[in-house]
Amino acid sequence: MNKEFTLIEGFSGDEWDNFVEGSINGSIFSHSSYLDAANINYKLFYCYKKQELRAAIVVIESTFGDDVIQNDFVIYSGVIFNKPTNNQNSSQQLSEQFKINSFFASNLASLYNKIQLSLHPSIIDVRPFLWFNYGEKKPQYNTRIRYTTYVDISDFDRSIPIEQIKLFNKASVSRRQQIRYAIKKGYRTDLTNDSLIFIKFYQNTMSRQNIIVEEDFLKNMQILIDKLLELKKAKIFSCFDDKNELASMAFIGWDTKRAYYIFGANDPNKRNGHSGTAVLWDAFYHLNEIGIKTVDLEGVNSPNRGWFKLSFGGNIIPYYELIYKK
């Protein structure tokens, strides 16, 4: 048992959220306001080295609290490191983070029967989890690599030609064509607050793919959307086509580091239009105007959606899922 660190349960609120904001590993998905709005069972733990807070971890619990599970609304969970202390060099930081993750791996395995975590992309050293019970005939952690894409929107400016925007020149030929067509035909994107319309659009999008979405999921989705809109941590972007008809919608949230594409929906009857591209491209301008420089398009892990998101010209970013079962 590692006696160097202590695990203490934390509580949602400003203290927790300030810690999340101050860490490069923190994201909107670890904010207590987001977790509360998602209507899920979760626990927060702090990791102390003597009296000094060195890290924290977010886990989503099953109904009876015996498993750590994943949730469709929480893209990244798991470990969040504190800022390095003043006298730590790079090697010492890596060593301490390794020890902390070893501590988490052991403690989580003692608290839960099954564990599923999706780590933030900035957590790249998962060796402590892979080496837990190494060489022994005991349960071990497995990993699965996942991918997302970050797009740089730092130079989005409505006053300059699109050809001068870096991302436009990095986008695929077809994506650039879609952007030009949407502009030429007068597509427009407005900000809306009607979560009910978004839910209906989402249902239609899933129905086209023969995916049945449970009512509880849709209800919780609407609660999450409404709460984040109320907190002014997200916006619904609604794209209207050249017939002035609503064609695509995107729900995007943000923290102090970047924005996150959380949900998207389209009118199945307008799939051949340009609204799916235009709603994101127009959103990038607005997000830049409120000070956001990077957007996480949240996942490129299926062939169709993966290609669409990557075609905007962003960088592909890996992240890890951890899986453990006693």
C-alpha positions in Angstrom: 0.0 0.0 0.0 1.4 3.4 -1.1 1.6 5.6 2.0 3.0 8.6 0.2 -0.4 9.7 -1.0 -3.9 10.0 0.5 -7.2 9.7 -1.3 -9.9 12.0 0.0 -13.4 12.4 -1.4 -14.1 15.8 -2.9 -17.3 17.8 -3.4 -18.7 19.7 -6.3 -18.5 23.5 -6.2 -16.2 26.4 -6.9 -13.2 24.8 -5.2 -13.4 21.7 -7.4 -14.1 23.8 -10.6 -11.2 26.1 -9.9 -8.9 23.1 -9.7 -10.3 21.7 -13.0 -9.8 25.1 -14.7 -6.2 25.3 -13.4 -5.1 22.0 -14.8 -4.2 21.2 -18.4 -6.1 17.9 -17.9 -9.3 19.6 -16.9 -12.2 20.0 -19.3 -15.8 21.0 -19.3 -16.7 17.4 -18.8 -15.1 17.5 -15.3 -16.8 20.6 -14.2 -19.3 20.0 -11.4 -21.9 22.1 -13.1 -21.7 19.9 -16.2 -21.7 16.7 -14.2 -24.7 17.8 -12.3 -26.5 18.9 -15.4 -25.8 15.5 -17.0 -27.9 13.8 -14.2 -25.4 11.1 -13.5 -23.9 9.4 -10.4 -20.4 10.6 -10.0 -17.7 10.9 -7.4 -14.7 13.3 -7.1 -11.5 12.3 -5.3 -8.5 14.4 -4.3 -5.0 13.0 -4.1 -2.8 14.6 -1.4 0.9 14.2 -0.9 1.1 15.0 2.8 -0.9 18.3 3.0 -0.4 19.2 -0.6 -3.0 18.6 -3.3 -1.3 17.0 -6.2 -4.1 15.5 -8.3 -7.8 14.5 -8.5 -9.9 12.0 -10.4 -13.5 12.0 -11.6 -15.4 8.7 -11.8 -18.9 8.0 -13.0 -20.6 5.3 -10.8 -23.1 2.7 -11.7 -26.5 2.8 -10.0 -25.3 0.8 -7.0 -21.9 2.4 -6.9 -19.9 -0.8 -7.3 -18.6 0.0 -10.8 -17.1 2.9 -12.7 -18.9 3.3 -16.0 -18.8 5.4 -19.1 -21.5 7.9 -20.0 -22.4 9.2 -23.5 -22.5 12.7 -22.2 -19.0 12.7 -20.5 -16.3 12.4 -23.1 -13.3 12.6 -20.8 -13.1 11.6 -17.2 -10.4 10.3 -14.9 -7.1 11.8 -13.8 -6.5 15.5 -13.4 -3.0 16.6 -12.3 -2.3 19.8 -10.3 0.2 22.3 -11.5 3.8 21.3 -10.7 5.4 22.7 -7.6 8.0 25.4 -8.0 11.0 23.2 -7.4 10.0 20.3 -9.7 11.9 19.8 -12.9 10.5 17.9 -15.8 11.9 14.6 -14.7 10.5 15.0 -11.2 7.1 15.9 -12.6 6.9 12.8 -14.7 8.0 10.7 -11.8 5.4 12.1 -9.5 2.7 11.7 -12.0 3.7 8.1 -12.5 3.4 7.4 -8.8 0.1 9.2 -8.6 -1.4 7.1 -11.4 0.0 4.0 -9.8 -1.8 5.1 -6.6 -5.0 5.7 -8.5 -4.8 2.3 -10.3 -4.5 0.5 -7.0 -7.2 2.4 -5.1 -9.8 2.3 -7.9 -9.3 -1.5 -8.2 -9.9 -1.8 -4.4 -13.0 0.3 -4.5 -14.8 -1.0 -7.7 -15.5 -4.3 -9.4 -15.4 -2.9 -12.9 -13.7 0.3 -14.2 -14.1 2.2 -17.4 -12.4 5.6 -17.8 -11.8 7.8 -20.9 -8.8 9.9 -20.1 -8.2 13.4 -21.3 -5.9 13.5 -24.4 -3.2 15.3 -22.3 -2.8 12.1 -20.2 -0.3 10.1 -22.3 1.5 7.9 -19.8 -0.8 5.0 -18.9 2.0 2.6 -17.9 1.1 2.7 -14.2 -2.3 1.2 -15.1 -0.9 -1.3 -17.6 1.7 -2.4 -15.0 -0.8 -2.9 -12.2 -0.6 -6.5 -11.1 2.0 -7.0 -13.8 3.3 -10.6 -14.0 0.7 -11.8 -11.6 -2.4 -14.0 -12.2 -4.6 -11.2 -11.0 -7.0 -8.8 -12.9 -5.2 -6.1 -14.9 -6.1 -2.9 -16.7 -6.5 -3.0 -20.5 -6.4 0.0 -22.8 -8.1 1.0 -25.9 -6.9 3.9 -28.0 -9.4 6.4 -29.3 -9.1 9.6 -31.4 -10.5 13.1 -31.6 -9.5 16.1 -33.7 -8.6 19.6 -32.6 -9.2 22.5 -35.0 -7.3 25.8 -34.7 -9.7 28.7 -35.1 -7.4 31.5 -33.8 -7.4 33.4 -37.1 -11.1 33.2 -37.9 -12.1 36.8 -38.9 -15.2 37.7 -40.9 -13.3 40.7 -42.4 -10.8 38.6 -44.3 -11.3 36.3 -47.3 -11.7 32.6 -46.3 -8.6 31.8 -48.5 -6.5 33.6 -45.9 -7.7 31.4 -43.0 -5.3 28.6 -42.2 -7.9 26.0 -41.5 -9.6 26.6 -44.8 -6.4 25.8 -46.7 -5.8 22.6 -44.5 -9.4 21.4 -45.2 -10.1 18.8 -47.9 -11.1 19.8 -51.4 -14.7 18.7 -50.9 -15.0 20.5 -47.5 -13.7 23.8 -49.1 -16.3 23.3 -51.9 -19.1 22.9 -49.4 -18.0 26.0 -47.5 -17.9 28.1 -50.8 -21.3 26.7 -51.9 -22.9 27.6 -48.6 -21.6 31.1 -48.7 -22.6 31.6 -52.4 -26.1 30.3 -51.8 -26.7 32.4 -48.7 -26.8 29.8 -46.0 -26.8 31.5 -42.5 -26.3 30.3 -39.0 -28.2 31.7 -36.0 -27.9 31.2 -32.3 -31.1 29.6 -30.8 -32.2 28.5 -27.4 -34.9 26.0 -28.3 -33.6 22.7 -27.0 -36.9 21.0 -28.0 -36.3 21.6 -31.7 -32.7 20.3 -31.3 -34.0 17.1 -29.6 -36.5 16.5 -32.5 -33.7 17.0 -35.0 -31.5 14.6 -33.1 -34.3 12.0 -33.1 -34.6 12.3 -36.8 -30.9 12.0 -37.3 -30.8 8.8 -35.3 -33.9 7.4 -36.9 -32.3 7.8 -40.4 -29.5 5.5 -39.1 -32.1 3.1 -37.7 -30.9 3.9 -34.2 -33.6 3.9 -31.5 -32.9 6.5 -28.8 -34.5 5.9 -25.4 -36.8 8.6 -24.0 -34.7 8.8 -20.8 -31.6 9.6 -22.9 -33.4 12.4 -24.8 -34.9 13.8 -21.6 -31.4 13.9 -19.9 -30.0 15.4 -23.1 -32.5 18.2 -23.0 -31.8 18.9 -19.3 -28.1 19.1 -20.0 -28.6 21.4 -23.0 -30.9 23.7 -21.1 -28.7 23.9 -18.0 -25.5 24.7 -20.0 -27.4 27.3 -21.9 -28.6 28.8 -18.7 -25.0 28.9 -17.3 -23.9 30.5 -20.6 -21.4 27.7 -21.1 -22.8 26.5 -24.4 -24.8 27.6 -27.5 -27.0 26.0 -30.0 -26.0 26.9 -33.6 -28.8 26.5 -36.2 -28.1 26.6 -39.9 -30.7 27.7 -42.4 -30.4 26.8 -46.1 -31.0 28.9 -49.2 -34.8 28.2 -48.8 -34.6 29.7 -45.3 -35.4 26.3 -43.8 -33.7 24.9 -40.7 -31.3 22.2 -41.9 -28.6 21.5 -39.3 -27.9 22.2 -35.7 -24.8 21.9 -33.4 -24.6 22.1 -29.7 -21.2 23.4 -28.6 -19.9 24.0 -25.1 -16.7 25.5 -23.7 -14.4 26.1 -20.8 -11.4 28.4 -20.5 -9.2 26.2 -22.6 -11.3 25.3 -25.7 -14.7 24.6 -27.1 -16.2 21.1 -27.5 -18.6 19.8 -30.2 -21.1 18.0 -27.9 -24.1 17.1 -30.1 -25.1 17.5 -33.7 -28.3 17.0 -35.6 -29.5 17.3 -39.2 -32.7 17.2 -41.2 -32.4 13.9 -43.0 -34.2 15.3 -46.0 -31.5 17.9 -46.5 -28.4 15.6 -46.4 -27.4 16.7 -49.9 -27.1 20.3 -48.9 -24.2 22.2 -47.3 -25.7 22.9 -43.8 -23.7 20.2 -42.0 -20.5 22.0 -43.0 -21.8 25.5 -42.7 -23.1 25.1 -39.2 -19.6 24.3 -37.9 -17.8 26.7 -40.1 -20.1 29.6 -39.0 -19.8 28.5 -35.4 -16.0 28.8 -35.6 -16.3 32.5 -36.3 -18.6 33.1 -33.4 -16.5 31.0 -31.0 -13.4 33.0 -32.1 -15.2 36.2 -31.3 -15.8 35.2 -27.7 -12.1 34.4 -27.3 -11.9 30.7 -28.1 -8.9 29.5 -30.2 -9.3 25.7 -30.4 -12.3 23.4 -30.9 -12.3 19.7 -29.9 -14.7 18.1 -32.4 -15.1 15.2 -29.9 -14.4 12.0 -31.5 -13.4 10.6 -34.9 -14.0 7.0 -34.1 -16.4 5.9 -36.7 -15.7 5.8 -40.5 -18.4 8.3 -41.6 -18.3 10.9 -38.8 -14.5 10.5 -38.5 -13.9 11.4 -42.1 -16.3 14.3 -42.0 -14.7 15.9 -38.9 -11.1 15.3 -40.1 -11.9 16.9 -43.4 -12.0 20.3 -41.7 -8.2 20.2 -41.5 -7.7 19.7 -37.8 -5.0 17.6 -36.0 -5.8 14.1 -35.0 -5.4 13.6 -31.2 -5.3 10.2 -29.5 -6.6 9.5 -26.0 -7.0 6.3 -23.9 -9.8 4.3 -22.5 -9.0 2.2 -19.4 -10.9 -1.0 -18.7 -10.6 -3.1 -15.6 -12.6 -6.1 -14.3 -12.1 -8.2 -11.2 
